[in-house]
Amino acid sequence: MDAPFEAVAVEGELAPGQMKKIRPAGRRLLLCNAEGDYYAVDEMCSHEDYSLSLGCIHGRKIKCSLHGSYFDLASGEALVEPADEPIRTYPVKIDAGRIWVDPT
Ligand code: FES
């Protein structure tokens, strides 16, 4: 796999609805399995400095457990207030049995 992708998990490591904190290039990201597809997003909520890893995945969305905002995992869009800024999303690939994320 070409740089800047980094291997962050083994394929099959996360069941649907599970997530994992990852640190490619020193960034604080989450790898999420949503309905069998993988997404990489910022770990921290855009509303306040709170980890989305403490929330949960619903369908293709992630919920912040502090104030209840939802974000689209594909686009990062904030779907439910109080958050009104998106979270950033990152390209994900599966190759050679591993999951790779481009954190740049
Ligand atoms: S910190 Fe996430 S919704 Fe407020």
Residues whose N, C-alpha, C, O or C-beta is under 5 A from the ligand:
A	BS01	FES	C45 H47 E48 Y50 C64 L66 H67 G68 S69 A83
